[in-house]
Amino acid sequence: MFYHKKEPIHVVNIDEANPRFAQLLLEQFGGATGELSAALQYWVQSFHVENAGIKDMLQDIAIEEFSHLEMVGKLIEAHTKNVDQTEAYKSTLFAVRGMGPHFLDSQGNAWTANYLNEGGDVVRDLRANIASEAGARQTYEALIKLSPDEGTKETLVHLLTREISHTQMFMKALESLGKLTDPFFGNIQLDETVALYYNLSTNGNGHDERGPWNSEPTFEYVANPLEKHS
């Protein structure tokens, strides 16, 4: 059962309507990194999870993402309300679609379930969620830099902040499973190449870059893969 209270989870105020900025905001309503994508992704993932605590967390965050979708929708509505006679309005998607939010991204592409990243394994899904939150954070940061007024900016900063909070929650959930830094999960026995790093690129000066990603004790560095397997 869902219960909707007609009051946003965080105050939404704008100082002056700006339909061009509203078109950019569509990215977080009907775009790949938007709140609808996140809400549906986490909600569907929750049905795959047997761990009661992680299931509860995914559903709580999913509902919060729906509340964020409402906030973005209210921002878009406010930025497109009573401005249909302006040149700025006529130069945006809203001149055709009408005021308020639509299931489009900022370029007019329709929302699609292809944006969702869920695969039925809790470790895989939690890692996908961390990436999703990173994408949303990046989009919000770009929107904040372009924000036309302080009221809009304050709302966007809150939304960005919650992306960071959710990322931490997903990381803690992975840590509780012992999989925060462990890439091994699943039921398939890996082959003998699991610890090999193949040197397959060069910067042209004969110097190969080295770091913990291709060094002992985790990896055996294969300097010349052709020679090793010839």
C-alpha positions in Angstrom: 0.0 0.0 0.0 1.2 3.5 -0.8 0.1 6.6 1.1 0.8 9.9 -0.6 0.8 13.1 1.4 0.5 16.2 -0.8 3.5 17.9 0.6 7.0 17.6 -0.7 9.7 16.0 1.5 11.7 19.2 1.1 10.5 22.8 0.4 10.3 23.7 -3.3 10.4 27.5 -4.0 11.7 29.4 -7.0 12.3 33.1 -7.4 11.5 33.6 -11.1 10.2 31.2 -13.7 12.7 30.1 -16.3 11.4 27.6 -18.9 14.8 27.1 -20.5 16.1 25.9 -17.2 13.0 23.8 -16.8 13.9 22.0 -20.0 17.3 21.1 -18.4 15.5 19.9 -15.3 13.6 17.3 -17.4 16.9 15.4 -17.4 16.1 14.5 -13.7 12.5 13.7 -14.4 12.4 11.6 -17.5 16.1 11.1 -18.2 18.5 8.2 -17.7 19.9 9.6 -14.4 16.6 10.9 -13.2 14.5 10.2 -10.2 11.9 8.0 -12.0 14.7 5.7 -13.2 16.1 5.4 -9.7 12.8 4.9 -7.9 11.7 2.1 -10.3 15.2 0.5 -10.3 15.4 0.2 -6.5 11.8 -0.8 -6.1 12.1 -3.7 -8.6 15.4 -4.8 -7.1 13.8 -5.1 -3.7 11.7 -8.0 -4.9 14.8 -10.0 -5.8 16.4 -9.7 -2.3 16.0 -12.3 0.5 17.8 -10.2 3.1 15.0 -8.5 5.0 17.2 -5.5 6.0 18.5 -4.8 2.5 15.0 -5.3 1.0 13.6 -2.7 3.5 16.4 -0.2 2.7 15.8 -0.5 -1.1 12.1 0.1 -0.6 12.7 3.1 1.7 15.1 4.6 -0.8 12.8 3.9 -3.7 10.0 5.7 -2.0 12.3 8.7 -1.2 13.2 8.8 -4.9 9.5 9.0 -5.8 9.4 12.0 -3.5 12.4 13.5 -5.3 10.6 12.9 -8.6 7.7 15.0 -7.1 10.1 17.7 -6.1 11.7 17.9 -9.6 8.2 17.9 -11.1 7.1 20.8 -8.9 10.3 22.7 -9.9 9.5 22.1 -13.6 5.8 23.1 -13.1 6.9 26.3 -11.3 9.4 27.2 -14.0 6.9 26.8 -16.8 3.8 28.2 -15.2 2.2 31.4 -16.7 5.1 32.0 -19.1 3.6 30.6 -22.3 3.7 34.1 -24.0 7.4 34.5 -23.6 10.0 33.8 -26.2 11.9 31.6 -23.7 8.8 29.4 -23.4 8.4 29.1 -27.2 12.0 28.0 -27.5 11.6 25.0 -25.3 9.8 21.6 -25.4 7.0 23.0 -23.3 5.7 25.1 -26.3 4.6 21.8 -27.8 4.1 19.6 -24.8 2.5 22.2 -22.4 3.6 23.3 -19.0 4.8 21.0 -16.3 6.9 17.8 -16.3 6.8 15.2 -19.0 8.4 11.8 -19.4 11.2 13.2 -21.5 14.9 14.1 -21.0 16.3 17.5 -21.7 16.7 16.8 -25.4 13.1 15.5 -25.8 13.9 11.8 -25.8 11.1 9.7 -24.2 11.8 7.8 -20.9 12.5 4.1 -21.4 12.8 1.1 -19.1 16.2 0.6 -20.8 17.5 3.1 -18.3 16.9 0.6 -15.5 19.8 -1.5 -14.3 18.7 -4.5 -12.3 19.8 -8.1 -12.5 18.5 -10.3 -9.7 21.7 -10.5 -7.7 21.9 -8.3 -4.6 25.7 -7.6 -4.9 25.4 -6.8 -8.6 22.4 -4.6 -8.0 23.9 -2.6 -5.1 27.0 -1.9 -7.2 24.7 -0.8 -10.1 22.9 1.5 -7.6 26.2 3.2 -6.6 26.8 4.0 -10.3 23.3 5.3 -10.7 23.7 7.6 -7.7 27.0 8.8 -9.2 25.3 9.7 -12.5 22.5 11.6 -10.7 25.0 13.5 -8.6 26.9 14.5 -11.7 23.7 15.8 -13.4 22.6 17.7 -10.3 26.0 19.3 -10.0 25.7 20.5 -13.6 22.2 21.8 -12.9 23.3 23.6 -9.7 26.0 25.5 -11.7 23.4 26.6 -14.2 20.6 27.3 -11.6 18.9 30.7 -12.3 17.9 31.5 -8.7 18.7 30.7 -5.1 15.4 28.9 -4.4 15.9 26.4 -7.2 19.6 26.0 -6.2 18.6 25.2 -2.6 16.3 22.4 -3.7 18.9 21.0 -6.1 21.6 21.0 -3.4 19.2 19.0 -1.2 18.6 16.5 -4.0 22.4 16.1 -4.7 23.0 15.7 -0.9 20.6 12.8 -0.8 22.4 11.1 -3.7 25.5 11.0 -1.5 23.5 9.7 1.4 22.0 6.9 -0.7 25.5 6.0 -2.0 26.7 5.6 1.5 23.7 3.4 2.4 24.4 1.1 -0.6 28.1 0.9 0.4 27.2 0.0 3.9 24.8 -2.7 2.7 27.6 -4.2 0.5 30.0 -4.0 3.5 27.4 -5.9 5.6 27.6 -8.7 3.0 31.4 -8.6 3.0 31.4 -7.5 -0.6 32.3 -3.8 -0.5 35.7 -4.4 -1.9 35.5 -8.1 -2.8 34.7 -8.6 -6.5 34.1 -12.3 -6.2 30.5 -13.3 -6.0 28.3 -15.9 -7.7 28.5 -19.6 -8.0 30.9 -20.2 -11.0 34.4 -21.5 -10.4 36.8 -19.0 -11.9 39.7 -20.1 -14.2 43.4 -19.6 -13.6 43.5 -16.1 -15.3 41.7 -14.4 -12.5 44.9 -12.9 -11.0 46.5 -11.9 -14.3 46.9 -8.4 -15.6 47.6 -8.2 -19.4 49.8 -5.3 -20.6 47.9 -4.5 -23.8 48.5 -0.8 -24.3 51.5 1.5 -24.5 51.9 5.3 -24.4 54.6 5.2 -27.0 57.7 5.9 -24.9 58.3 2.3 -23.8 57.2 3.1 -20.2 54.3 1.1 -18.9 52.2 2.5 -16.1 52.1 0.5 -12.9 50.0 0.7 -9.8 48.0 -1.4 -7.4 45.6 -2.3 -10.2 48.4 -4.4 -11.9 50.8 -5.3 -9.2 51.5 -7.9 -6.5 50.1 -9.2 -4.3 46.7 -9.1 -6.1 47.9 -9.4 -9.7 50.6 -11.0 -11.7 51.8 -8.5 -14.3 52.1 -10.0 -17.8 54.4 -7.6 -19.6 54.2 -9.4 -22.9 51.0 -11.4 -23.3 51.9 -12.6 -26.8 55.1 -14.1 -25.5 53.4 -15.8 -22.5 50.8 -17.5 -24.7 52.9 -18.2 -27.8 
